[in-house]
Amino acid sequence: MTKPFQIRLPDGSVREVEPGTTPGDIAAAIGPGLAKAALAARVNGELRDLNRPLEGDAELALVTARDEKEALELVRHDYAHVLAEAVQNLFPGTQITFGPATEDGFYYDFAPAAGRGPFTDEDLPAIEAEMRRVIAQDAPLIREVWTRDQVRDFFEKSGESFKAEWVMELPEQETITMYRSGEWVDLCRGPHLASTGKLDPNAFRLTRVSGAYWRGDQKNAMLSRIYGTGWLNKKQLDAHLVRLEEAAKRDHRRIGQEMDLFHLQSEAQGSVFWHPNGYVVWRALEAYMRRRLDATGYREVKTPQLMDARQWEQSGHWGKYRENMFVVPDEIPSTEDEAPVLSGDADLMALKPMNCPAHVLIFRQGIKSYRDLPIRMAEFGCCHRNEPHGALHGIMRVRQFTQDDAHIFCREDQLIDEIREFCDLLDSIYRDLGFDNYAIKLALRPDQRFGSDADWDKAEQILRDAVRAAGRDTEDYGWEELPGEGAFYAPKLEFHLRDAIGRTWQVGTIQADTVLPERLDASYIGEDGQRHRPVMLHRAILGTFERFIGILIEHHAGRFPAWLAPVQAVVATIVSDADDYADEVVRTLRAVGLRVEADLRNEKINYKVREHSLKKVPNLLVIGKREAEERTVALRPLGVDARQEVLSLDALVARLVAEATPPDLRPN
């Protein structure tokens, strides 16, 4: 007689069940409400289908909509599955490839049938309607285990060359599963919901179509990628669509054009042309960061843009990161018309994609003692990374960027204090910049990495201990560990900002690295008189100036705090008789360091107010005949709820100077 399985539930109770029992059966035995609410099961920590039979004694937790993160990933995965079925129903001959869940939805890549041409946004309404029909059928999603050859033969006979290619490259030891929905079958690891009817037909929306290369390689076939957003219910979808609408209003590219901050053009793909207004924001932010670093013991350096490939080989970047580097031959190009411009025989150099190897080279100059540590070395370093053209996005993802980069060389016994102090500095800076909500995540060792498991164990635990010492390993900081997402040389803490409309942005980072000092032979003389390797902390707070300014634009919707605003005030006249006094006001404000412009045009004041409001000028200073006679100014702050105030010139100067003082220079 087969022995019953012992299944332990989250409340500590244990149920005896017969072999063949599924998590869905247990949910039904507990009660009809739970059976209806259950979406999937976590069996010994592994997320599984509700209808997959249990295989032995296990710890079981049932996943419902209350487990929002897991539930959203499940339904988005299923929406992608339903999307693929709907497309093949409507457009026979279309080949399917991949369809993952994303942060706020899903997508699926398709190879359109021969002669059809790529999908377009005009196809989306019909596909949405077919998806709702598939959902309404409430077909069970059935997991089947196939052999590799069975899967390949099935897809080859079905004309699915992409799937047939992919399955043959899966690891030999991997169990290969197919999911069936009625007559439609797809290769998928799962898990899935019990049936298509578990999806809310009114909680998704297809959003756009774009091109995507098979397996992300531009040498491969171009596919059509259909994007969608999917949620647990219509209320969540509606809230997301409102956020999207608000995000469109805040788009940094549109606001950047309206405020004349920057532009981009094809002659310099992925590089930003900063206009005077935009560079004012940059300089104010850079000056603030420089003061904060100076005050906390960092020493600023400047390192070369171009370094010999042998240096990148030694650091390990040449082998792990070369596809993202701009490589330059070390020779003078030919000027003869008939000759090749480059010989192809020259040694290679590369534009730096990061600053860390150069900082190690500075550290190695001269003998360092244990008493010299920690050494905090900072650089606003311009770097280049060879991002694909299709991945570029405004100033958020570029090829040329400037990091607020720093490296701390320290002893092991100094690590926790250094990381804790960094967390405190970062927290203060984020709050100064208007972000009081952020999450901290620990990115753990990736599959491809340098260093021993023992080294990684130690480095990961140091980061855990430091966050705990800083009091930030709590739910208030969204503490989470991310397996496999560390850099190839070190684990890292990631800092994810939440902006004014609830979006998250990963910006700050700190990494504890013992690999690069070893590879580049960095050392110091210890108290014992012997050579020791320092630990190298790679750290950034803003990440890159380009991306962080883009985030600031969208977070503030262009309404920068006064200390960052490109123009802090505009003096606008109502009548020409006030022009002389307006010039005096401008001179007075500029004399105390304020960025002020005059608008003396012969235009109605309402026109001037509207124009400067669109440019997000924080303060409009209106001067008419009465103000000129009384030596006052009518102050109109930006904002629909702001009220006009009439102030003396001295009071106005004091008010605007206080508003325009950077946070770190304000009196406590």
Buried (B, 14 or more C-beta within 10 A) or exposed (E): EEEEBEBBBEEEEEBEBEEEBBBBBBBBEBEEEBBEBBBBBBBBEEBBBBBBBBEEBBBBBBBBBEBEEBBBBBBBBBBBBBBBBBBBBBBEEBBBBBBEBBEBBBBBBBBBBEEEEBBEEEBBEEBBEBBBBBBEEEBBBBBEEBEBEBBBEBBEEBEBBBBBBBBEEBEEEEEBBBBBBEEBBBBBEBBBBBBBBBBBBBBBBBBEBBEBBBBEEEEEBBBBBBBBBBBBEEEBBBEBBEBBEBBEEBBBBBBBEEBBBBEBEEEEEBBBEBBEBBBBBBEBBBEBBBEBBEEBEBEEBEBEBEBBBEBBBBBBBBEBBBEBBBEBBEEEEEEEEEEEEEEEEEEBBBBBBBBBBBBBBBBBEEEBEBEBBBBBBBBBBBBBBBBBEEEBBBBBBBBBBBBBBBBBBBBBEBBBEBBBBBBBBBBBBBEBBBBEBBBBBBBBBBEEBBBEEEBBEBBBEBBBBBBBBBEBBEEEBBBBEEEEBBBBBBBBBBBBBBBBBEBBBBBBBBBBBBBBBBBBEBBBBEEEEEEBBBBBBBBBBBBBBBBBBBBBBBBBBBBBBBBBBBBBBBBBBBEEEBBEBBBBBBEBBEEEEBBBBBBBEEEEBEEBBEBBBEBBBBBBBBBBBEBBEEEBBBBBBBEEEEEEBBBEBEBBBEBBBEBBBBBBEEEE
